[in-house]
Amino acid sequence: MPNDQGRYAKAEVVASGLPYYIPSSSRWTSRPYPYAILLSKTRCEQYNVPTEEGEQPAAFLYAANAGRGTDDLRHRYVPLYDRTRELQDRADVRLIPRELMRSTD
């Protein structure tokens, strides 16, 4: 169950079986998607493809600084939502590397 800010704990992420991105190693933990655009809720709103009520994450992003200055240092994983279909052909989309999952196989 996410905390008040919408972040998840590692045990929840691992139990979900979904991939997660670790910025310090610049890698995804697994690659179930041959190609995917995975955005945080804020980035979804920025590109005018907001998340739906009750929409489940497709992946997660580890945020090492999440929860700093609070008593909650467990919930450090930000949910990411699949926006591949909506954004793959849009010229105005500028993705950062962690927002794109590509199979290297």
N, C-alpha and C positions, 0 to 999 in steps of 0.2 A: 504494500500500500504506500503510495507516495506521501511525502510530508506536505506541510502547508504550502511550500513553494513549488510543489510538483516534482521534486527530485526523488529518486529511488535509492535504496541501500543495495550494496553489492550482492547480498544473498538473494534479493528479489530479482535482480538482473540475471544472475546466473540461473536461477530457477526458471526464468522465462524462456531460456534457450535462445534468446535473440542475440545478435551480435552487438558488440560495443566497441567504440573507438577509444584508444588510449593515446592522447596527444604526445606524451613524452616519448613514445616509441613510433609515432606516426603510422600506426597499424590498426586494422580491425581484428577482432578476436576470431572471427570466422567469416566466410563469404557465401552465404546462402543465395545472395542475389547476383545474377550475372552483371547487372548494372542497376544502380539505384541512386536517386537523389533523396537524401535523408536530412531533414531540417528540423531545428528546434521550433517550438511554438512561436517564438518571437520572429524567427526568420520566415515562417509560414505566413505570418501576418504582414511582414514587410513585402512579400511578393503577392499579396492579396489572394492567398489560398489558405485561409485559416483552418484550424482544426475544428472538427465537429464535436459536439457534446458527446462524451463517452468514447471517443475515438482512442483506440489502443496504439501504443508506440510500435514502430517497426524495428527500432534499434535504440541504442543508448550512447551517450557521450560521457566519458569520465571527466569530471571537472574537479581537479585537485584542490582548488581554492573554495569550492562550494561549502558553505556552512562556517567559514572562518569568522571568528568574532561572536559565535553563538555556541550553545551547548550541543548542537546537532552536527557532529562531524561524520555521521554514518551515511547520510543521504547525499551522495556525491555524483550520482548518475542522472544526467538530464535526458528526458525522453526525446527521441527523434521520430519524425513522421515521414512516411514515404510520399513524396511529391513528384515522382518520376513522370507519371502520365501528364500531369498538369504543367510541368516546367521544362521537359526535355527539348522542346522545339522553340522556346522563347529566347529571343536574342538579347533581352534586357537582363537576363539572369547571370550574375557573377558569383560563382560558387567558390568556396574555399576548399582546400583538399579534403578536409575531414567530412565535408557534406556529400562527397561522391564516393560510392562504393562500386568498384569495378573488379570483376574476376580477372585474374592474371593467368588463368589456365588456358 
